[in-house]
Amino acid sequence: MLAGLGYEVHAFSGKPQARNKLLSYGAGEVHPRPDVAFTGEPLQDGKWAEAIDPVGGDTLAWLIRTTRPHGSIVTFGHQAAAI
């Protein structure tokens, strides 16, 4: 859907066999799962104008650090831990 609207879509997956499926969904590039470990830098070079994150946790923190100024992130599907 995003590629059809003219966006440049990058997908990340830890499963190499998912590459063709992600490309068929419209991803222009498929990357291996990134190293999302915190490097001590609260903000890094902005790579993304927007992001969609169904994972949360360290992945969401990494997206926040690497999204361009004035970018946006949509996140969903997270369940808060019981306190």
Secondary structure, DSSP 8 states (H G I E B T S, - for coil): -TGGGT---EEEES-GGGHHHHHHTT-SEEEE-------S-SS----EEEEEESS-HHHHHHHHHHEEEEEEEEE--------
